Amino acid sequence: MAKYSIHAGHNFHVTGAHGFIKEEVVDRQIKDATIKYLRAAGQTVYDDTDEDGRTQNQNLANIVRKVNSHSSIDLAVSIHLNAGKGTGIEVYQYDNKTDAVAQRILKNVCKATGLHGHGVGVKKNQGLYVLRNTKPSAILVECGFVDTDHDADVVSEHTDAVGKAIAEGILGKSVTAPKPASKPASKPVSGHLYRVRKSAGDAKSQIGAFKDKANAINLAKKHSGYEVYDESGNKVYGASKPASKPQASSQSIVPYPGHLIKQGSRGKDVQRVQRAVGVTPDGIYGPATKKAVQAYQKRHGLAADGIVGEKTWGVMF
Ligand SMILES: [Zn+2]
């Protein structure tokens, strides 16, 4: 058995690339899946994602420190998404020692997404901080472009498959899915942890966990609808009132399509809305989507009419 260090790039203080999707959100989903499949195959895996760094440099330094704190790691893998309106998957390595595994990851992720390699095969890069400074060999995977419509769609819809593809690329063999845990696994931790979530029981919505309560509250303040819970599930911070004002839509990263999206609507914009509210993105705006949009609007202090107009869109994107 081998030992691996896996992390997702960036964090919620120093965010990654934003476009149709958010890098720091989707890379964490892929990272979680990668870890899940590696562990299912019996490997030792450390999650060295950093949620605390307040600047890009701190974030990178924290990651490297975590990776280097373990002994005899066989490979470190850094998971990112690209920006710049290109398309495809990129894999970076520090030197040719990791040729075989890097090629396997590239091939697998391309297959899982239907995307091609961006540029020519695996690239050598000795300038990337994480690759340069980690003691074990490290590989960085850019899983598609957040600001290219098709890339963003396929990657965000297949985070589990992409994670599996990376895990299988690392191991050079296929891995079967782990049996679902009987209840959501809460990681054993030393000391108290303050979790930032939408509600006590909603582990999926968690965007961070901190030993320091102030850090947790800070993060929750930045994300409307999020609250802080201690280990027993008691709320220690939570805006009882919805966020004051929706952002102006002019700040949206994805421009408002210019028409209302509501029950009966179909297509790409509907899928985008569905992903934002956590509904299966089938592109058909039915009653379930309407309900989820209403809940989203309520959480964000918007009129809960279940119709996505300019205001709701501006908050979503
Ligand atoms: Zn990145």
Residues whose N, C-alpha, C, O or C-beta is under 5 A from the ligand:
A	BS01	ZN	G9 G16 H80 L81
